[in-house]
Amino acid sequence: MAAVLAAGDLARYWLAEHPAIVTFRWSPSNGLWFSTWAFLLGFLAAYISLCLLLDTFLSLLRRRKPLPLGPIPPTHALLMAAVSAVIFTGTLLSAVAEIRDTRWSWRGRSRTTPFRWLLCFPPGTRSSGRVFFWSYAYYLSRYLHAVRGLLAVLQRRRGGSNAARVFAHAASVAMAFLWLEFSQSFQVLAILASTLAHTVAFGFRFWVGAGLPAARGAPVALACQLGLLGCNLVCHAGVVWMHFGGAVAGGCSGIGAWVVNTLLNAALLWVFLHCYGKRGVCDDDGGAAVKKD
């Protein structure tokens, strides 16, 4: 029991109480990797161009079979699952710590609660502190996640156009950047839901890719994607109620970025419906394909 408690204290320190986490501040002047608009726009242009040009080149070669990638896909899946698990745990512990440390400031605010803080940051919130450290870690993980789009092109995956997949990964990077740049509300819950789903989905993909026994055709990816879509819908509805419905005085932080985020999420929903509904196969982001008979 003592060992378990000691391990828990150690995890809380390294994932929520370390000085680098507590004092984190998002700013290009801090020398943070990939923190400028110039880098983001340059990466998105280069990434989309590379994937689409490679897809076009392979199509011109009339190559329908996937390129032999060996252990790269399952290794990438294992890395994504591990990174997502760490970010999920760090975000959860940091959110609990932030609620604990600021509880005194909510005593005189009858209309403010920890739950509302999770959905609606107060206006003027700066991208600093524990939860934004993990938001930055999540943003960096989107670049690793984008490798999935390149692998899908090389593997000649079916179940929706590769252009749609590439757009989905590029949009994910852009949204994570906006969360930090404009201190957008509801990102804590979105990160928790996304990293939990990725831990499960990519863990399953690694399990299958490594040749371990698994239920054939298990709809793991579909379940995770539906869960994420449902969580996003609920979170967006909560932000609308709090900001536009007057549930929170002064509204929510980063509402302009939230509008862009909503449009991107709507586009990603279209990608999902096109991928699964039209073709009957949707195996991106981990999991076994689910085919309609």
C-alpha positions as CSV (number, residue, x, y, z in Angstrom):
1,M,0.0,0.0,0.0
2,A,2.8,2.4,0.9
3,A,4.5,1.6,-2.4
4,V,1.3,2.5,-4.3
5,L,0.9,5.8,-2.4
6,A,4.5,6.6,-3.1
7,A,4.1,5.9,-6.8
8,G,1.0,8.1,-6.9
9,D,2.9,11.0,-5.2
10,L,5.7,10.5,-7.7
11,A,3.3,10.6,-10.6
12,R,1.6,13.7,-9.3
13,Y,4.9,15.5,-9.0
14,W,6.3,14.7,-12.4
15,L,2.9,15.1,-14.2
16,A,1.3,18.1,-12.3
17,E,3.6,19.6,-9.7
18,H,7.0,19.9,-11.5
19,P,8.2,23.5,-11.7
20,A,8.4,23.3,-15.5
21,I,4.7,22.4,-15.6
22,V,3.4,24.8,-13.0
23,T,5.3,27.8,-14.5
24,F,4.6,26.9,-18.2
25,R,3.7,29.8,-20.4
26,W,2.8,29.6,-24.1
27,S,4.7,32.2,-26.1
28,P,6.9,32.1,-29.2
29,S,9.5,34.2,-27.3
30,N,10.0,31.4,-24.9
31,G,11.7,29.3,-27.6
32,L,8.9,26.7,-27.6
33,W,9.0,24.3,-30.5
34,F,6.5,24.9,-33.3
35,S,4.9,27.9,-31.6
36,T,4.8,30.4,-34.4
37,W,2.1,31.0,-37.1
38,A,4.9,30.9,-39.7
39,F,5.9,27.3,-38.7
40,L,2.3,26.1,-38.5
41,L,1.3,27.4,-41.9
42,G,4.5,26.2,-43.5
43,F,4.1,22.7,-42.0
44,L,0.4,22.5,-43.1
45,A,1.3,23.5,-46.7
46,A,4.3,21.1,-46.9
47,Y,2.4,18.2,-45.2
48,I,-0.7,18.5,-47.5
49,S,1.4,18.9,-50.6
50,L,3.7,15.9,-49.7
51,C,0.8,13.6,-49.0
52,L,-1.3,14.5,-52.0
53,L,1.7,14.4,-54.4
54,L,2.8,11.0,-53.1
55,D,-0.8,9.7,-53.4
56,T,-0.9,11.1,-57.0
57,F,2.4,9.5,-57.9
58,L,1.4,6.1,-56.6
59,S,-1.9,6.4,-58.5
60,L,0.0,7.1,-61.7
61,L,2.1,4.0,-61.1
62,R,-1.2,2.1,-60.8
63,R,0.0,0.7,-57.6
64,R,-2.9,-0.7,-55.6
65,K,-1.0,-2.9,-53.2
66,P,0.4,-1.3,-50.0
67,L,4.1,-0.6,-49.8
68,P,5.9,-3.0,-47.4
69,L,6.5,-0.8,-44.2
70,G,7.4,-3.7,-41.9
71,P,7.2,-2.8,-38.2
72,I,6.7,1.0,-38.8
73,P,2.9,1.1,-38.5
74,P,2.6,-1.0,-35.3
75,T,5.6,0.9,-33.8
76,H,3.9,4.2,-34.6
77,A,0.6,2.9,-33.0
78,L,2.4,1.9,-29.8
79,L,4.2,5.2,-29.6
80,M,0.9,7.1,-30.1
81,A,-0.9,5.0,-27.5
82,A,1.9,5.6,-24.9
83,V,2.1,9.3,-25.6
84,S,-1.7,9.6,-25.4
85,A,-1.8,7.8,-22.1
86,V,0.8,10.1,-20.6
87,I,-1.0,13.2,-21.8
88,F,-4.4,11.9,-20.6
89,T,-2.9,11.2,-17.1
90,G,-1.0,14.5,-16.9
91,T,-4.1,16.5,-18.1
92,L,-6.3,14.8,-15.5
93,L,-3.9,15.3,-12.6
94,S,-3.2,18.9,-13.7
95,A,-7.0,19.8,-14.0
96,V,-7.6,18.3,-10.5
97,A,-4.6,20.4,-9.1
98,E,-5.8,23.6,-10.8
99,I,-9.4,23.1,-9.3
100,R,-7.9,22.4,-5.9
101,D,-5.6,25.5,-6.0
102,T,-8.2,28.0,-7.2
103,R,-11.2,26.7,-5.2
104,W,-10.9,29.7,-2.8
105,S,-11.5,32.1,-5.7
106,W,-14.9,30.4,-6.5
107,R,-16.4,30.7,-3.1
108,G,-17.7,34.2,-3.7
109,R,-18.9,33.4,-7.3
110,S,-22.2,31.5,-7.0
111,R,-22.4,31.0,-10.7
112,T,-18.9,29.6,-11.2
113,T,-18.1,25.9,-10.6
114,P,-15.2,23.6,-11.5
115,F,-17.4,22.0,-14.1
116,R,-18.1,25.3,-15.8
117,W,-14.4,26.1,-15.7
118,L,-13.7,22.9,-17.6
119,L,-16.1,24.1,-20.3
120,C,-15.7,27.9,-20.2
121,F,-12.4,29.6,-19.2
122,P,-13.1,33.1,-17.9
123,P,-12.3,36.0,-20.3
124,G,-8.7,37.1,-20.1
125,T,-7.4,33.6,-19.3
126,R,-3.7,33.3,-20.3
127,S,-2.2,30.1,-21.8
128,S,-0.1,29.4,-18.8
129,G,0.0,26.8,-16.0
130,R,-0.5,23.1,-15.7
131,V,-3.3,22.4,-18.1
132,F,-1.8,24.5,-20.8
133,F,1.5,22.6,-20.5
134,W,-0.4,19.4,-21.4
135,S,-2.3,21.3,-24.1
136,Y,1.1,22.1,-25.5
137,A,2.2,18.5,-25.2
138,Y,-1.1,17.5,-27.0
139,Y,-0.3,20.0,-29.7
140,L,3.2,18.5,-30.3
141,S,1.6,15.0,-30.4
142,R,-0.5,16.1,-33.3
143,Y,2.6,16.2,-35.5
144,L,3.3,12.6,-34.5
145,H,-0.3,11.8,-35.2
146,A,-0.1,13.3,-38.6
147,V,2.4,10.6,-39.6
148,R,-0.7,8.4,-39.7
149,G,-1.9,10.2,-42.8
150,L,1.4,9.6,-44.6
151,L,1.3,5.9,-43.6
152,A,-2.3,5.6,-44.9
153,V,-1.1,7.0,-48.3
154,L,1.8,4.5,-48.5
155,Q,-0.5,1.6,-47.5
156,R,-3.0,2.6,-50.1
157,R,-5.8,2.4,-47.6
158,R,-9.4,2.3,-48.7
159,G,-12.5,3.6,-46.9
160,G,-12.6,7.2,-47.9
161,S,-10.3,9.4,-50.0
162,N,-6.7,10.0,-48.8
163,A,-7.3,13.7,-49.4
164,A,-10.0,13.6,-46.7
165,R,-7.7,11.7,-44.3
166,V,-4.9,14.3,-44.9
167,F,-7.3,17.1,-44.3
168,A,-8.4,15.5,-41.0
169,H,-4.8,15.3,-39.7
170,A,-4.0,18.8,-40.8
171,A,-7.1,20.2,-39.1
172,S,-6.2,18.4,-35.9
173,V,-2.8,20.2,-35.8
174,A,-4.4,23.6,-36.6
175,M,-7.1,23.2,-33.9
176,A,-4.5,22.3,-31.2
177,F,-2.5,25.4,-32.1
178,L,-5.6,27.6,-31.8
179,W,-6.4,26.2,-28.4
180,L,-3.1,27.5,-27.1
181,E,-2.9,30.7,-29.1
182,F,-6.3,32.0,-28.0
183,S,-6.8,30.1,-24.6
184,Q,-9.8,28.5,-26.1
185,S,-12.5,27.1,-23.7
186,F,-13.4,23.4,-23.3
187,Q,-10.0,22.2,-24.5
188,V,-9.3,20.3,-21.2
189,L,-12.3,18.0,-21.7
190,A,-11.5,17.7,-25.4
191,I,-7.9,16.7,-24.7
192,L,-9.1,14.1,-22.1
193,A,-11.6,12.6,-24.5
194,S,-9.2,12.6,-27.4
195,T,-6.2,11.1,-25.6
196,L,-8.4,8.4,-23.9
197,A,-9.8,7.4,-27.3
198,H,-6.4,7.4,-28.9
199,T,-4.9,5.3,-26.1
200,V,-7.6,2.6,-26.7
201,A,-7.6,2.8,-30.5
202,F,-3.9,2.9,-31.1
203,G,-3.3,0.3,-28.4
204,F,-5.7,-2.0,-30.3
205,R,-4.0,-1.2,-33.6
206,F,-0.6,-2.1,-32.1
207,W,-2.1,-5.3,-30.8
208,V,-3.4,-6.3,-34.2
209,G,-0.3,-5.1,-36.1
210,A,1.9,-7.1,-33.8
211,G,0.0,-10.2,-34.8
212,L,-1.6,-10.8,-31.4
213,P,-5.0,-12.5,-31.3
214,A,-8.0,-10.2,-31.5
215,A,-11.6,-10.3,-32.3
216,R,-11.9,-10.1,-36.1
217,G,-13.6,-7.0,-37.3
218,A,-13.9,-5.4,-33.8
219,P,-15.3,-1.9,-34.4
220,V,-12.8,-0.2,-32.0
221,A,-12.0,2.7,-34.3
222,L,-15.7,3.3,-35.0
223,A,-16.5,3.3,-31.2
224,C,-13.7,5.7,-30.4
225,Q,-14.7,8.1,-33.3
226,L,-18.3,8.1,-32.3
227,G,-17.3,8.7,-28.7
228,L,-15.2,11.7,-29.7
229,L,-17.9,13.1,-31.9
230,G,-20.4,12.8,-29.1
231,C,-18.1,14.5,-26.6
232,N,-17.3,17.3,-29.0
233,L,-21.1,17.9,-29.6
234,V,-21.8,18.0,-25.9
235,C,-18.9,20.3,-25.2
236,H,-19.8,22.7,-28.0
237,A,-23.4,22.8,-26.8
238,G,-22.2,23.6,-23.3
239,V,-20.0,26.5,-24.6
240,V,-23.0,27.9,-26.6
241,W,-25.2,27.8,-23.4
242,M,-22.5,29.4,-21.2
243,H,-21.3,32.1,-23.6
244,F,-24.3,33.0,-25.7
245,G,-27.0,32.0,-23.2
246,G,-25.5,34.2,-20.4
247,A,-24.9,31.3,-18.1
248,V,-21.4,32.8,-17.3
249,A,-20.9,36.5,-16.8
250,G,-18.6,38.0,-19.4
251,G,-18.7,34.9,-21.6
252,C,-16.0,32.4,-22.4
253,S,-12.3,32.8,-23.4
254,G,-11.2,32.3,-27.0
255,I,-14.7,32.3,-28.5
256,G,-13.4,33.4,-31.9
257,A,-11.1,30.4,-32.1
258,W,-14.0,28.3,-30.9
259,V,-16.0,29.4,-33.9
260,V,-13.2,28.2,-36.2
261,N,-12.9,25.1,-34.2
262,T,-16.6,24.4,-34.7
263,L,-16.3,24.8,-38.4
264,L,-13.3,22.4,-38.5
265,N,-15.2,19.9,-36.4
266,A,-18.1,20.1,-38.8
267,A,-15.7,19.4,-41.6
268,L,-14.2,16.4,-39.7
269,L,-17.7,15.1,-39.2
270,W,-18.3,15.2,-42.9
271,V,-15.0,13.3,-43.4
272,F,-16.2,10.7,-41.0
273,L,-19.6,10.3,-42.6
274,H,-18.0,10.2,-46.1
275,C,-15.4,7.6,-44.9
276,Y,-17.8,5.3,-43.1
277,G,-21.2,5.9,-44.5
278,K,-20.4,6.0,-48.2
279,R,-17.6,3.4,-48.4
280,G,-18.6,1.2,-45.4
281,V,-15.0,1.2,-44.1
282,C,-13.4,3.6,-41.7
283,D,-10.3,2.3,-40.0
284,D,-8.3,5.5,-39.5
285,D,-6.9,6.4,-36.1
286,G,-6.6,2.9,-35.0
287,G,-8.8,-0.2,-35.0
288,A,-10.0,-2.9,-37.3
289,A,-12.0,-2.1,-40.4
290,V,-15.7,-2.6,-40.2
291,K,-17.2,-3.5,-43.5
292,K,-20.8,-3.6,-44.5
293,D,-22.1,-6.8,-46.1
